[in-house]
Amino acid sequence: MTRRAAALALALLPALAQAWAPKSRAAYDDIVRAEPFGPMAAEVFGAQADPETPIVTQEMVEEESNKIQLCAMTVTPDGRTAVGLIDNGVQPPAYITLFDGDESNGLELLISDLDREFATFRRDGVTFTLGLGLGLMETITPELLAQRQAQAEEEAAAEAERKRKSANSLAEQLIAMQLSLPPDVEAPPLPIPIGDAAAFTREFDPGKERAAPETETEALIQAGVDELKEAVASGESPQDYLKRLVEARQKEVERQKAEKQAAQAALDQELATGGLSDDDAAYLRRRTNIELMKKGVVPLNPVDDLTDAERAEIDAALAAPVE
């Protein structure tokens, strides 16, 4: 380039700078809306970061956390947790004590936990959690802590409900084995333990809070547990009660079988005489089953469509005193 050309270029620089001054974004709105390079390009050009939402990087978290040295945590007489720390973010470094919600030199203590030995701070929009003797750890905010607390309470409630519904002793498990079967089905022999009756008694907790029964089977088991509690309170051992339960249930199984055999024989005899229409035969079978149910016996065939009058008839018979 000649000296004359260079001088000319230098002379034109101010004019060129003015001529090519960058325009505002509004000048390019028509081009952006036209999306000449596709929707992605238009989205990128059209997106603008929220200036009120600062971007916090891991480097920023580490930088701010390195300025704080968590030294001690203790509980005050009024029950609050005092957090002692050295703030190296100020000069000279300051030893300060903060409580939840306190602020010093722009450093805010959001939340602390003496049992878990952590404290969460915030400074210049950067939030970080320090563990006593551990340094930087997973950030625990009040919101996250509340969420975890709610989850822990939900899990604890579910576990407590499971324990309330479960048998807490061998005695109760054996009761469930006896009473969870239909009354006309013979239960297998119970493995009633022999030996130290006192030890077996201690396994039974008569004061345990139990779940309210939700099914007929659960109600039967609950009734057996209540009887067991009364037996233990009166001085009877759980083994003796279980033996009585097995004997009583075996008698009930025999009664059920006898009642059903007699009802089946009577029904077969009526049907064998002939002359009954299909409707009459169906009614006879239905009444046979209802009569069995009035005696607390499992019907020959399931009856799922009882009328209100039939249910009332059965309930009244079951509630009547036994002669």
Backbone bond lengths (Angstrom), bond angles and torsions (degrees), N, CA, C in turn:
res aa  C-N    CA-C-N  psi(-1)  N-CA   C-N-CA  omega(-1)  CA-C   N-CA-C  phi
1 M - - - 1.465 - - 1.530 108.03 -
2 T 1.373 116.83 132.43 1.464 121.35 178.82 1.506 109.63 -76.01
3 R 1.300 113.60 161.47 1.461 117.79 179.71 1.520 110.83 -60.93
4 R 1.338 115.24 -34.05 1.465 118.96 -178.51 1.519 110.47 -67.80
5 A 1.355 116.98 -40.00 1.466 120.66 179.78 1.523 110.73 -68.46
6 A 1.329 115.30 -40.23 1.462 118.59 179.06 1.508 111.18 -63.67
7 A 1.320 116.17 -41.75 1.461 119.33 179.07 1.511 110.91 -63.98
8 L 1.338 115.84 -38.07 1.465 119.69 179.10 1.527 110.57 -65.23
9 A 1.351 117.30 -41.45 1.468 120.84 179.48 1.518 111.08 -63.58
10 L 1.329 116.42 -42.91 1.458 119.85 178.73 1.511 111.36 -62.58
11 A 1.330 115.39 -37.74 1.458 119.29 -179.80 1.518 111.71 -68.09
12 L 1.347 116.86 -29.77 1.463 120.45 -177.42 1.534 113.30 -86.35
13 L 1.332 118.33 -12.70 1.470 120.16 -176.06 1.520 113.66 -55.84
14 P 1.334 119.68 -47.88 1.473 118.29 179.32 1.511 113.03 -58.89
15 A 1.318 116.01 -40.82 1.466 119.27 -179.50 1.518 111.23 -67.45
16 L 1.350 115.83 -40.58 1.461 118.89 179.52 1.522 111.40 -65.79
17 A 1.329 116.34 -40.23 1.462 119.95 178.95 1.509 111.42 -61.32
18 Q 1.359 115.74 -39.79 1.462 119.04 179.17 1.514 110.68 -69.59
19 A 1.336 116.35 -37.59 1.458 119.98 -177.35 1.521 111.57 -69.45
20 W 1.343 116.72 -33.77 1.462 121.00 -176.53 1.532 112.90 -106.75
21 A 1.299 116.92 28.32 1.466 120.17 177.53 1.532 109.48 -62.88
22 P 1.355 118.99 136.74 1.472 120.92 -178.95 1.517 111.56 -60.91
23 K 1.333 114.52 137.08 1.459 120.51 179.77 1.528 110.23 -89.40
24 S 1.329 114.88 164.33 1.467 119.80 177.58 1.524 109.71 -70.73
25 R 1.354 115.17 164.15 1.461 119.19 -178.41 1.519 111.60 -63.95
26 A 1.316 117.23 -28.59 1.466 120.69 -178.75 1.517 111.82 -59.80
27 A 1.323 115.13 -28.10 1.464 118.48 -178.86 1.521 111.47 -67.48
28 Y 1.343 117.78 -18.99 1.465 120.74 -176.89 1.527 112.21 -109.22
29 D 1.337 117.89 8.63 1.459 120.25 -177.34 1.517 112.55 -60.07
30 D 1.334 116.89 -40.55 1.468 119.73 -179.35 1.524 110.97 -61.77
31 I 1.323 116.20 -38.84 1.466 119.69 179.86 1.524 110.53 -69.03
32 V 1.339 116.10 -42.32 1.461 119.75 -179.53 1.519 110.87 -63.00
33 R 1.345 116.48 -42.66 1.467 119.86 -179.39 1.520 111.45 -65.38
34 A 1.328 116.99 -29.60 1.466 120.34 -179.76 1.525 111.98 -71.73
35 E 1.322 117.80 -18.04 1.454 123.59 179.51 1.527 112.02 51.05
36 P 1.321 118.38 57.10 1.468 119.95 -178.00 1.520 112.44 -65.30
37 F 1.323 118.78 -21.79 1.467 121.22 -179.30 1.533 111.87 -110.89
38 G 1.327 116.27 17.85 1.452 119.00 177.54 1.518 112.10 99.07
39 P 1.334 116.58 167.66 1.467 120.81 -176.65 1.519 113.36 -65.07
40 M 1.354 117.52 -32.08 1.456 118.52 -178.52 1.514 110.56 -64.12
41 A 1.324 116.59 -45.14 1.460 119.27 179.67 1.514 110.57 -62.49
42 A 1.336 116.62 -40.97 1.459 119.20 179.60 1.521 110.66 -63.84
43 E 1.345 116.64 -37.81 1.460 119.82 -179.84 1.515 110.62 -66.68
44 V 1.337 116.49 -41.16 1.458 119.86 179.91 1.508 111.02 -64.45
45 F 1.344 116.22 -45.95 1.456 119.45 -179.28 1.525 111.40 -67.71
46 G 1.354 116.17 -32.72 1.454 118.46 -175.72 1.515 113.56 -82.47
47 A 1.347 117.37 -20.19 1.462 119.63 -176.83 1.512 110.63 -76.64
48 Q 1.301 115.42 139.46 1.452 121.48 176.71 1.520 109.00 -131.41
49 A 1.303 117.40 133.58 1.458 121.96 179.86 1.516 110.44 -68.86
50 D 1.329 115.00 143.91 1.452 120.45 176.66 1.520 108.57 -73.27
51 P 1.329 117.47 114.46 1.465 118.81 -176.88 1.519 112.96 -65.38
52 E 1.360 118.08 -18.21 1.452 120.38 -178.55 1.528 112.55 -87.01
53 T 1.353 118.06 -5.38 1.453 121.92 179.97 1.520 109.49 -110.89
54 P 1.326 117.83 95.09 1.462 119.83 -178.21 1.522 111.28 -69.89
55 I 1.303 115.97 146.70 1.452 121.92 177.72 1.522 108.44 -89.66
56 V 1.325 116.07 121.21 1.460 121.61 -178.63 1.521 108.49 -105.31
57 T 1.309 116.70 121.05 1.455 122.14 179.60 1.525 110.05 -99.66
58 Q 1.331 115.34 165.57 1.457 119.71 177.69 1.520 110.87 -63.58
59 E 1.333 115.69 -33.62 1.467 119.02 178.03 1.522 111.17 -63.33
60 M 1.332 116.36 -38.81 1.459 120.01 178.31 1.524 110.85 -65.92
61 V 1.340 116.60 -40.05 1.461 120.58 178.60 1.523 110.13 -62.57
62 E 1.337 116.15 -45.74 1.462 119.54 -179.71 1.522 111.28 -65.11
63 E 1.325 116.15 -38.85 1.464 119.54 -179.17 1.526 110.98 -64.02
64 E 1.335 117.08 -45.78 1.458 119.65 -179.45 1.527 111.63 -69.37
65 S 1.328 116.88 -39.39 1.465 119.32 -178.35 1.519 111.45 -67.69
66 N 1.329 117.48 -30.61 1.468 120.31 179.41 1.525 112.27 -68.31
67 K 1.318 116.59 -16.48 1.464 119.74 179.64 1.533 112.06 -81.72
68 I 1.336 116.41 -13.42 1.464 120.46 -175.35 1.524 109.38 -114.20
69 Q 1.306 115.78 130.65 1.463 121.89 175.74 1.523 108.35 -114.76
70 L 1.329 115.43 110.35 1.463 120.93 179.65 1.528 108.54 -77.47
71 C 1.335 116.06 118.63 1.469 120.50 -171.66 1.520 113.86 -105.38
72 A 1.313 117.61 -43.14 1.464 119.37 -173.29 1.518 110.03 -156.36
73 M 1.340 114.78 153.71 1.459 121.96 174.34 1.519 107.70 -138.86
74 T 1.317 116.70 135.25 1.460 120.47 -179.37 1.517 108.83 -150.24
75 V 1.315 115.78 166.49 1.451 120.77 179.26 1.520 108.86 -107.71
76 T 1.315 116.06 137.09 1.458 122.07 -179.12 1.528 109.91 -88.07
77 P 1.318 117.87 165.74 1.475 119.97 179.78 1.522 113.73 -56.97
78 D 1.335 117.15 -27.82 1.463 119.03 179.84 1.526 112.41 -87.22
79 G 1.347 117.23 7.39 1.456 120.50 173.90 1.510 115.19 91.06
80 R 1.318 118.73 1.59 1.461 120.51 179.72 1.521 110.53 -86.91
81 T 1.338 115.58 155.58 1.458 120.94 178.07 1.518 109.71 -94.83
82 A 1.322 116.39 121.41 1.462 122.25 177.55 1.522 108.72 -97.35
83 V 1.331 115.98 130.44 1.460 122.13 -177.58 1.524 108.56 -112.96
84 G 1.320 116.37 116.63 1.460 121.32 177.70 1.513 110.48 -97.77
85 L 1.341 116.99 134.19 1.459 120.61 -175.96 1.517 110.57 -151.43
86 I 1.316 114.98 163.23 1.463 122.27 172.25 1.517 107.60 -110.45
87 D 1.330 115.87 122.41 1.457 121.97 179.85 1.522 108.50 -96.94
88 N 1.327 116.02 103.66 1.461 121.48 177.76 1.519 112.05 -87.77
89 G 1.323 116.01 4.45 1.456 119.44 178.64 1.510 112.65 -82.36
90 V 1.319 117.42 -5.16 1.462 122.24 176.93 1.523 108.11 -121.68
91 Q 1.294 115.39 158.80 1.467 121.21 178.52 1.519 109.85 -122.14
92 P 1.316 117.12 126.18 1.472 124.79 -3.97 1.513 111.01 -73.89
93 P 1.347 118.53 162.05 1.466 120.69 178.02 1.525 110.96 -54.16
94 A 1.326 115.89 142.78 1.466 121.13 -175.15 1.518 110.43 -119.17
95 Y 1.339 115.53 136.42 1.463 120.90 172.50 1.525 107.07 -94.82
96 I 1.321 116.42 119.75 1.460 120.47 -175.65 1.525 109.83 -132.90
97 T 1.312 114.76 160.90 1.463 122.21 175.47 1.521 108.20 -121.92
98 L 1.318 116.38 127.71 1.460 121.55 -177.94 1.522 110.14 -123.56
99 F 1.336 114.07 150.54 1.456 122.08 169.63 1.527 107.74 -112.39
100 D 1.329 116.69 163.84 1.464 120.07 179.64 1.520 110.10 -52.78
101 G 1.350 115.40 127.74 1.454 120.90 179.83 1.510 114.17 92.58
102 D 1.345 117.97 -11.72 1.470 120.77 178.95 1.523 110.65 -75.79
103 E 1.349 114.98 157.72 1.467 121.35 178.85 1.522 109.11 -139.81
104 S 1.331 115.84 140.96 1.463 121.73 178.29 1.516 108.91 -148.19
105 N 1.334 115.72 124.52 1.470 121.27 179.09 1.527 111.89 54.36
106 G 1.330 116.06 38.31 1.455 120.72 178.96 1.512 114.42 81.57
107 L 1.330 117.57 -2.35 1.462 122.05 178.99 1.526 108.81 -97.43
108 E 1.336 116.11 121.40 1.468 121.72 -177.69 1.522 109.92 -111.75
109 L 1.326 116.78 133.38 1.464 121.77 174.18 1.527 107.89 -91.82
110 L 1.333 116.17 110.39 1.460 120.86 -176.50 1.526 111.78 -79.27
111 I 1.326 116.09 -47.68 1.460 119.80 -176.27 1.517 108.69 -159.76
112 S 1.332 116.05 148.67 1.460 120.68 177.58 1.518 109.00 -141.62
113 D 1.327 115.79 157.20 1.462 121.38 179.85 1.520 107.98 -142.33
114 L 1.324 115.65 112.43 1.460 120.06 -177.05 1.520 111.31 -68.88
115 D 1.338 117.40 -39.74 1.464 120.13 -178.43 1.525 111.23 -65.23
116 R 1.323 116.50 -41.57 1.466 120.24 -179.48 1.523 112.50 -90.23
117 E 1.325 115.89 -6.65 1.468 122.81 174.62 1.532 112.14 56.31
118 F 1.323 115.89 55.79 1.461 119.83 173.26 1.519 109.24 -140.18
119 A 1.316 115.33 159.69 1.466 122.27 176.21 1.515 108.02 -144.70
120 T 1.324 116.13 137.74 1.462 121.82 -179.64 1.524 109.09 -111.05
121 F 1.344 115.45 128.14 1.461 122.28 -177.05 1.525 109.94 -118.68
122 R 1.349 113.95 165.16 1.467 120.11 173.18 1.521 108.11 -144.25
123 R 1.332 114.75 132.91 1.464 120.49 175.81 1.524 107.94 -147.44
124 D 1.328 115.21 132.22 1.470 121.59 178.85 1.524 111.50 52.70
125 G 1.334 116.68 39.51 1.461 120.89 176.61 1.511 114.85 79.35
126 V 1.325 118.06 2.69 1.466 122.09 -179.49 1.529 108.59 -106.21
127 T 1.335 116.69 123.69 1.459 122.60 -179.78 1.520 109.47 -107.05
128 F 1.335 116.60 135.35 1.462 120.39 -179.51 1.520 109.18 -151.74
129 T 1.329 115.30 156.49 1.463 122.41 -178.64 1.517 109.47 -120.51
130 L 1.325 115.66 133.34 1.459 122.23 177.54 1.520 109.42 -115.48
131 G 1.333 115.52 138.47 1.450 120.92 174.69 1.514 109.89 -101.19
132 L 1.309 116.31 141.68 1.461 120.24 -178.54 1.527 109.01 -64.64
133 G 1.324 115.89 116.31 1.456 121.41 -177.88 1.509 113.94 78.56
134 L 1.344 117.97 1.29 1.462 121.76 -177.80 1.515 113.11 -115.34
135 G 1.316 117.20 -26.74 1.452 120.43 -176.23 1.510 111.70 82.09
136 L 1.333 115.75 -149.28 1.461 121.32 -175.27 1.522 110.70 -63.95
137 M 1.336 115.70 133.93 1.455 121.96 178.21 1.523 109.00 -139.78
138 E 1.313 116.30 -176.29 1.466 120.44 179.45 1.525 110.01 -55.98
139 T 1.320 114.97 133.71 1.461 119.46 -177.87 1.526 110.14 -68.03
140 I 1.319 115.42 124.30 1.468 121.66 179.83 1.519 107.81 -115.78
141 T 1.322 116.25 106.89 1.459 121.49 179.06 1.526 109.33 -93.88
142 P 1.328 117.80 163.90 1.471 119.12 175.77 1.519 112.55 -56.68
143 E 1.349 116.66 -36.64 1.461 119.82 -179.91 1.529 110.77 -65.87
144 L 1.350 115.87 -44.60 1.460 119.43 179.39 1.522 110.83 -64.94
145 L 1.320 116.58 -39.27 1.460 120.41 179.73 1.525 110.64 -64.37
146 A 1.336 116.40 -41.59 1.466 119.94 178.53 1.524 110.92 -64.47
147 Q 1.345 116.08 -39.18 1.458 120.24 178.97 1.529 110.81 -64.15
148 R 1.325 115.87 -44.62 1.464 119.34 179.64 1.526 111.10 -67.07
149 Q 1.324 116.38 -36.67 1.457 119.79 178.88 1.525 110.46 -64.29
150 A 1.342 116.17 -42.45 1.463 119.80 178.33 1.523 110.82 -63.90
151 Q 1.337 116.59 -40.28 1.461 120.27 178.44 1.524 111.05 -64.88
152 A 1.336 116.28 -41.70 1.463 119.95 179.27 1.526 110.92 -64.52
153 E 1.335 116.93 -40.56 1.460 120.20 178.90 1.526 110.95 -65.54
154 E 1.334 116.49 -38.44 1.459 120.17 178.64 1.526 110.86 -64.75
155 E 1.340 116.26 -43.22 1.463 119.93 178.81 1.529 110.86 -66.28
156 A 1.334 116.63 -38.95 1.463 119.81 179.25 1.529 110.82 -65.67
157 A 1.340 116.63 -39.25 1.464 120.06 178.70 1.523 110.89 -65.29
158 A 1.343 116.37 -40.31 1.461 119.82 178.61 1.525 110.98 -64.79
159 E 1.336 116.59 -40.29 1.460 120.14 178.73 1.528 110.89 -67.02
160 A 1.337 116.27 -39.58 1.462 119.58 178.49 1.526 110.89 -64.26
161 E 1.335 116.50 -39.77 1.463 119.92 178.68 1.527 110.57 -66.08
162 R 1.343 115.80 -38.56 1.463 119.05 178.16 1.531 110.71 -62.95
163 K 1.330 116.30 -41.48 1.459 119.79 179.37 1.523 111.24 -67.56
164 R 1.356 116.10 -35.39 1.468 118.75 -179.92 1.522 110.88 -66.17
165 K 1.328 116.43 -32.39 1.452 119.95 -177.62 1.529 112.28 -86.66
166 S 1.316 117.20 -14.55 1.455 120.22 -177.36 1.526 110.45 -89.72
167 A 1.319 114.74 152.14 1.461 119.68 175.87 1.521 108.75 -72.59
168 N 1.318 116.77 133.72 1.461 119.72 -176.08 1.516 112.52 -101.22
169 S 1.297 117.83 7.34 1.457 119.46 178.87 1.519 108.60 -153.39
170 L 1.324 115.03 161.77 1.458 119.82 177.29 1.523 110.57 -62.54
171 A 1.322 116.49 -35.37 1.460 119.86 179.58 1.525 111.14 -59.07
172 E 1.341 116.37 -45.62 1.467 119.34 -179.61 1.524 111.52 -68.08
173 Q 1.322 117.35 -35.46 1.460 119.92 177.54 1.526 110.76 -63.34
174 L 1.312 116.36 -39.09 1.462 119.77 178.85 1.524 111.11 -68.51
175 I 1.330 116.65 -36.10 1.467 119.86 175.29 1.526 109.74 -61.16
176 A 1.332 116.42 -44.61 1.462 120.31 179.39 1.524 110.73 -61.89
177 M 1.330 117.70 -38.75 1.464 120.92 178.61 1.523 111.01 -62.22
178 Q 1.327 117.27 -36.11 1.456 121.28 -178.52 1.521 112.52 -76.25
179 L 1.333 116.13 -41.76 1.462 119.71 -168.94 1.522 114.09 -98.74
180 S 1.319 118.77 -5.80 1.462 119.59 179.73 1.523 111.81 -82.91
181 L 1.326 117.63 -12.60 1.462 121.22 177.38 1.523 110.09 -87.46
182 P 1.334 117.86 153.77 1.471 120.01 175.60 1.528 110.11 -57.00
183 P 1.333 117.37 149.25 1.474 120.27 -174.92 1.516 114.16 -65.72
184 D 1.344 117.93 -14.90 1.458 119.32 179.27 1.524 112.01 -99.52
185 V 1.330 117.33 7.00 1.464 121.55 -179.97 1.520 108.70 -108.34
186 E 1.319 115.82 126.44 1.460 120.36 -178.46 1.520 110.03 -71.90
187 A 1.317 116.47 129.60 1.462 121.56 -179.46 1.519 109.89 -83.28
188 P 1.327 116.88 150.28 1.466 119.32 176.75 1.523 110.32 -66.29
189 P 1.317 116.91 159.00 1.472 119.63 179.54 1.530 110.89 -57.02
190 L 1.316 116.03 137.48 1.459 120.17 -179.67 1.523 110.62 -82.67
191 P 1.324 116.54 136.43 1.470 119.44 175.86 1.527 110.89 -80.49
192 I 1.326 116.07 64.89 1.464 119.97 -179.24 1.524 108.82 -68.36
193 P 1.310 118.03 120.90 1.467 119.74 -176.74 1.521 111.13 -68.82
194 I 1.303 114.30 146.51 1.457 120.16 175.52 1.521 107.98 -113.44
195 G 1.292 116.52 164.24 1.457 119.37 179.94 1.508 110.81 114.38
196 D 1.322 115.54 -128.47 1.458 121.24 -173.24 1.528 109.79 -74.31
197 A 1.317 116.16 98.15 1.465 120.18 -179.90 1.515 111.37 -66.09
198 A 1.322 117.20 -32.41 1.464 120.21 -179.00 1.521 110.78 -63.94
199 A 1.344 116.66 -40.44 1.464 120.04 179.48 1.523 110.26 -65.41
200 F 1.331 115.94 -39.84 1.456 119.31 179.12 1.519 110.36 -66.38
201 T 1.322 116.62 -35.99 1.456 120.70 178.11 1.520 111.00 -65.09
202 R 1.315 116.98 -38.27 1.467 119.78 -178.55 1.523 111.57 -66.23
203 E 1.328 116.77 -24.50 1.458 119.14 178.65 1.525 111.58 -69.67
204 F 1.318 116.10 -20.81 1.460 119.76 -178.82 1.518 109.78 -91.26
205 D 1.318 116.26 127.38 1.466 121.74 -179.80 1.523 108.42 -107.45
206 P 1.315 118.66 95.22 1.471 119.88 -177.42 1.516 113.17 -68.44
207 G 1.336 118.03 -15.45 1.457 120.20 -178.24 1.511 113.95 -94.97
208 K 1.329 117.53 4.81 1.455 120.09 -177.17 1.526 111.22 -66.63
209 E 1.335 115.35 135.74 1.465 120.12 175.23 1.519 108.46 -76.85
210 R 1.315 116.34 126.70 1.453 120.12 -175.26 1.517 110.92 -117.44
211 A 1.327 113.91 154.96 1.457 119.44 -179.08 1.523 110.19 -69.69
212 A 1.330 115.43 147.22 1.460 119.87 175.70 1.525 108.85 -66.80
213 P 1.333 118.21 134.19 1.467 120.01 -178.68 1.523 111.33 -63.30
214 E 1.325 115.47 138.85 1.460 121.05 -178.77 1.523 112.03 -109.11
215 T 1.311 118.02 -14.82 1.460 121.97 179.73 1.525 108.78 -130.32
216 E 1.344 115.45 168.42 1.462 119.71 178.37 1.525 110.94 -63.14
217 T 1.337 116.46 -37.62 1.464 119.47 178.93 1.518 110.79 -64.34
218 E 1.337 116.78 -43.73 1.460 120.09 177.60 1.527 110.92 -62.67
219 A 1.332 116.32 -36.03 1.465 119.54 178.29 1.531 110.87 -65.41
220 L 1.337 117.02 -39.60 1.459 120.28 177.60 1.528 110.83 -63.94
221 I 1.335 115.74 -44.12 1.466 119.73 179.64 1.518 110.03 -63.66
222 Q 1.343 116.36 -40.70 1.463 119.75 178.83 1.525 110.68 -62.74
223 A 1.337 116.08 -39.25 1.464 119.12 177.72 1.526 110.66 -63.11
224 G 1.338 116.21 -40.00 1.457 119.23 177.04 1.514 112.34 -64.48
225 V 1.335 116.21 -39.34 1.466 120.22 177.82 1.525 110.34 -64.37
226 D 1.335 116.32 -41.34 1.469 119.47 178.87 1.529 110.84 -62.39
227 E 1.330 116.05 -40.96 1.462 118.99 177.32 1.528 110.86 -64.48
228 L 1.324 115.92 -38.66 1.459 119.69 178.29 1.524 110.93 -63.43
229 K 1.329 116.45 -40.49 1.468 120.09 177.75 1.530 110.72 -60.96
230 E 1.329 115.61 -43.44 1.466 119.29 178.96 1.528 110.78 -64.64
231 A 1.342 115.92 -39.36 1.463 119.12 -179.82 1.523 110.93 -65.17
232 V 1.330 116.58 -43.26 1.465 120.56 179.39 1.520 110.00 -64.96
233 A 1.343 116.48 -39.95 1.465 120.03 -179.77 1.524 111.80 -64.73
234 S 1.329 116.09 -30.11 1.468 119.57 -179.61 1.518 112.63 -87.14
235 G 1.329 116.56 0.59 1.458 119.87 176.74 1.504 114.88 101.58
236 E 1.321 118.14 -0.99 1.461 120.55 179.40 1.527 109.43 -80.70
237 S 1.302 117.15 143.88 1.464 119.99 179.22 1.526 109.65 -80.06
238 P 1.315 118.07 153.26 1.468 120.17 176.73 1.522 112.38 -58.43
239 Q 1.356 117.28 -33.82 1.467 119.21 179.10 1.527 111.30 -61.54
240 D 1.329 116.14 -45.92 1.468 119.43 -179.82 1.521 111.02 -63.84
241 Y 1.344 116.11 -39.42 1.464 118.30 178.50 1.520 110.18 -63.52
242 L 1.333 117.65 -43.68 1.458 121.05 -178.53 1.528 110.86 -63.84
243 K 1.311 117.26 -37.26 1.463 119.83 177.08 1.523 110.27 -63.21
244 R 1.320 117.03 -41.92 1.470 120.40 177.24 1.522 110.43 -64.39
245 L 1.341 116.00 -39.17 1.464 120.40 179.62 1.522 110.86 -63.31
246 V 1.328 116.58 -43.36 1.464 120.57 179.31 1.527 110.26 -63.17
247 E 1.324 117.02 -44.31 1.466 120.51 179.73 1.524 111.27 -63.09
248 A 1.336 116.20 -44.28 1.469 119.90 -179.41 1.520 110.69 -65.24
249 R 1.311 116.21 -39.32 1.464 118.61 -179.13 1.524 110.98 -70.49
250 Q 1.301 117.91 -36.30 1.453 120.48 178.20 1.526 110.38 -64.29
251 K 1.323 116.50 -39.93 1.464 119.92 175.85 1.522 110.91 -63.25
252 E 1.352 116.03 -38.61 1.466 119.59 179.05 1.519 110.92 -66.16
253 V 1.326 117.67 -39.51 1.466 120.72 177.40 1.525 109.85 -61.32
254 E 1.313 116.74 -43.44 1.470 120.49 179.08 1.522 110.74 -64.48
255 R 1.334 117.54 -39.84 1.467 120.57 178.21 1.520 110.30 -63.93
256 Q 1.321 116.79 -44.22 1.460 120.86 179.70 1.530 110.61 -59.33
257 K 1.317 115.58 -46.31 1.465 119.33 -178.99 1.527 111.08 -62.86
258 A 1.322 116.82 -42.78 1.469 120.27 -178.93 1.527 110.93 -64.78
259 E 1.326 117.26 -44.35 1.463 121.02 179.65 1.527 110.54 -63.08
260 K 1.314 117.30 -42.34 1.464 120.34 -178.39 1.522 111.13 -69.24
261 Q 1.329 117.25 -39.00 1.465 119.98 178.19 1.523 110.85 -63.96
262 A 1.332 116.38 -42.27 1.466 119.95 179.59 1.522 110.71 -65.90
263 A 1.333 116.82 -42.19 1.467 120.18 179.81 1.519 110.79 -65.75
264 Q 1.319 117.31 -40.19 1.463 120.78 179.81 1.527 110.76 -65.61
265 A 1.330 116.28 -40.38 1.469 119.92 179.62 1.525 110.71 -65.21
266 A 1.347 117.29 -42.70 1.464 120.51 179.12 1.520 110.67 -65.31
267 L 1.328 116.47 -40.11 1.465 119.79 179.37 1.519 110.79 -65.29
268 D 1.311 117.18 -44.37 1.466 120.46 179.86 1.527 110.62 -61.53
269 Q 1.328 116.96 -38.60 1.465 120.74 -179.99 1.519 111.01 -65.60
270 E 1.334 117.50 -42.36 1.464 120.85 178.70 1.519 110.99 -64.35
271 L 1.330 115.82 -43.42 1.463 118.93 -178.70 1.527 111.41 -68.86
272 A 1.323 116.79 -29.63 1.470 120.32 -177.26 1.523 112.30 -72.03
273 T 1.318 117.34 -21.47 1.465 119.78 -179.97 1.518 111.55 -67.24
274 G 1.318 116.59 -25.18 1.447 120.60 178.56 1.512 112.17 78.87
275 G 1.318 114.99 -179.65 1.454 120.52 178.48 1.513 114.42 82.21
276 L 1.347 118.90 0.11 1.464 121.42 -179.85 1.522 110.37 -94.66
277 S 1.308 114.88 136.77 1.465 118.71 174.36 1.528 109.06 -73.36
278 D 1.323 115.48 169.46 1.470 119.13 178.81 1.524 110.92 -61.63
279 D 1.336 116.19 -39.25 1.468 119.33 179.74 1.526 110.84 -66.46
280 D 1.347 116.38 -40.88 1.465 119.39 179.73 1.530 110.74 -65.84
281 A 1.324 116.59 -39.63 1.469 120.28 179.14 1.532 110.41 -65.20
282 A 1.340 116.47 -40.29 1.468 120.02 178.67 1.522 110.43 -65.29
283 Y 1.341 116.47 -39.69 1.465 119.80 179.09 1.525 110.23 -65.30
284 L 1.336 116.87 -39.79 1.462 120.73 179.77 1.533 110.38 -63.01
285 R 1.312 116.53 -43.19 1.471 119.88 178.06 1.528 110.64 -63.36
286 R 1.324 115.69 -40.53 1.464 119.62 -179.26 1.529 110.97 -63.98
287 R 1.342 115.81 -45.22 1.459 119.18 -179.23 1.531 110.96 -66.07
288 T 1.326 116.94 -33.81 1.467 119.80 177.44 1.527 110.40 -62.19
289 N 1.311 115.88 -43.94 1.468 119.97 179.37 1.526 111.41 -66.37
290 I 1.329 116.40 -40.34 1.467 119.64 -179.86 1.523 110.65 -64.55
291 E 1.339 117.04 -40.24 1.466 120.17 178.71 1.527 110.70 -63.02
292 L 1.327 116.54 -36.81 1.469 119.41 176.39 1.529 110.55 -65.73
293 M 1.318 116.68 -43.16 1.458 120.66 -179.19 1.521 111.06 -65.05
294 K 1.331 117.20 -31.78 1.465 120.47 176.96 1.529 111.22 -65.28
295 K 1.328 116.40 -22.88 1.463 121.50 177.71 1.529 111.92 -95.09
296 G 1.335 116.50 4.80 1.459 119.58 -178.15 1.507 113.53 76.47
297 V 1.329 116.67 23.18 1.457 122.09 -177.69 1.527 109.00 -104.79
298 V 1.322 115.57 142.65 1.459 120.38 177.12 1.526 108.46 -64.11
299 P 1.341 119.71 129.77 1.466 121.03 -176.24 1.526 112.08 -66.89
300 L 1.341 114.79 162.13 1.457 119.56 178.05 1.521 110.73 -63.70
301 N 1.321 115.88 -36.56 1.463 122.21 177.99 1.524 108.28 -134.65
302 P 1.311 118.55 146.53 1.468 120.31 179.71 1.524 111.22 -59.67
303 V 1.310 116.14 139.06 1.464 122.44 176.47 1.527 106.82 -121.44
304 D 1.322 116.00 102.39 1.466 120.54 -174.41 1.525 113.46 -100.79
305 D 1.346 116.93 -6.79 1.463 119.27 -174.25 1.522 111.69 -117.18
306 L 1.326 116.69 44.06 1.463 119.67 179.39 1.522 110.49 -64.40
307 T 1.324 115.37 139.96 1.457 119.87 174.98 1.526 108.86 -80.45
308 D 1.319 115.48 166.50 1.466 119.32 178.16 1.523 111.15 -60.61
309 A 1.333 116.04 -38.20 1.466 119.81 -180.00 1.526 110.58 -65.71
310 E 1.321 116.42 -40.69 1.471 119.77 179.37 1.531 110.97 -66.76
311 R 1.331 116.71 -40.42 1.472 119.74 177.70 1.528 110.53 -62.31
312 A 1.334 115.51 -42.65 1.467 119.21 179.20 1.525 110.59 -63.24
313 E 1.332 116.83 -39.01 1.466 121.26 178.67 1.532 110.67 -62.43
314 I 1.329 116.62 -43.28 1.471 121.15 -179.95 1.523 110.67 -67.39
315 D 1.323 116.77 -45.18 1.472 120.35 -178.88 1.522 111.26 -62.14
316 A 1.328 116.11 -40.51 1.467 119.41 -179.92 1.526 110.93 -64.46
317 A 1.329 116.31 -39.83 1.463 119.54 -179.96 1.526 111.13 -67.46
318 L 1.324 116.79 -39.20 1.466 120.03 -179.86 1.524 111.82 -70.31
319 A 1.334 116.16 -29.78 1.467 120.04 -178.94 1.520 112.87 -83.07
320 A 1.319 117.10 -13.76 1.469 120.18 -178.34 1.526 109.92 -68.93
321 P 1.330 117.50 145.57 1.474 120.07 179.16 1.518 111.25 -63.39
322 V 1.335 115.04 143.34 1.463 120.67 -179.57 1.522 109.05 -78.82
323 E 1.326 116.08 129.36 1.470 120.31 -179.36 1.527 110.72 -81.17
